[in-house]
């Protein structure tokens, strides 16, 4: 994917048509370079030939999804398109979005890389790597619908903007976003499709415990066209016209008053955050002029029906999850520390020296850390390849999967390590506290409680 990105960028510099199109869309050279925009030639297999010339195996080229292999011929997946690289939060290229410059209605305007071992479309945002620091600083993210919307917003100073990858907003995407903020502004088109997308997005936000505000664009406008036609100052002014999800759903439910209230309650029932749900009930009570207690009783009934319906589904999910023994009982902090060791082996020594491996319950994960410790003791330089050689087949599968799914934020790596080690230390102390309670050792128990309090304050 790195080589493909370089190839597409070089193509762009050599294509007057593609550069002219981007300039017509109002993008300056700095923005084009910052977002690494490229161009795929309108040729059958130019990328395939380039990858072969670099001695990539056919197996790896097939796995990339960048090339289509038919029964008789081979074609580049992207041809004659502007190329938008999709980055994970570590700035690694994991996929591409391609926009046609053709006016033909028979050709899809946008296509994305197919899902692969390094890319799951429903789990990433376009622009999140560029926006993450701004999102953290502002405490909120603006979610728009398209690549060009993201790029135009960033060019004009709206730096906390991201977009789903040509799909409805998913729980996987929001879980990643939630690492940086808990508030989103949904800026979608004001047409029928945009309204439907907004309704689904509200449901997803509530199911992930996130707060949402709504801003529908005027007819025929999106953030990209609005900024270019009316300027960034007018876009700032327009953004004041946000509305709450409750108000939006009441107005856009397409139902009579009582049915609209029931529809909104259905959406509120998806909330996983009890305090958020409580606030929404109060807001609905004021907005609909219905007694709050009455709404709460109705909500109980809705939840009861849902529990009966979902119960059978959950059992099936749990059964399937039990089959994945590789990840049974792995704790998040253990997974993160392993990710850091595999991505940055030079940090392995510091982590292992500060980690009590005996606290780890999963025998497979414990075995991985023990072999990492042994590798550190027997070698002056620790590498990912060296660690892999020390693992058995099952451990290699875990290590490779963790490495590929690694989403550690390099900008905050020290804090991440400290947080993980603190959680593991607290887990160790909790076990010691329980043992002290069981034996009735009051002095030891008091010492441990003080120790726990000091660690939590750090």
Secondary structure, DSSP 8 states (H G I E B T S, - for coil): -HHHHHHHHHHHHT-HHHHHHHHHTT--HHHHHHTT-EEE-SSSSHHHHHHHHTT--HHHHHHHTSEEE-SS-EEESS-SEEEEEEE-TT--EEEEEEEE----TTS-SEEE---BTTB-GGG-EETHHHHHHHHHHHT-EEEES-HHHHHHHHHTT-TTEEEESSS---HHHHHHHTTT-SEEEEEE-SSHHHHHHHHHHHHHHHHTT-EEEEEE--TT--HHHHHHHH-HHHHHHHGGG-EEHHHHHHHHS-S-HHHHHHHHHHHHTT-S-HHHHHHHHHHHHHHHT--HHHHHHHHHHHHHHHHHHHHHHHHHHHHHHHT-GGGTT--HHHHHHHHHHHH-GGGHHHHHHH--GGG---HHHHHHHHHHHHHHHH-SS--HHHHHHHS-HHHHHHHHHHHHT----GGGHHHHHHHHHHHHHHHHHHHHHHHHHHHT-HHHHHHHHHHHHHHHH-
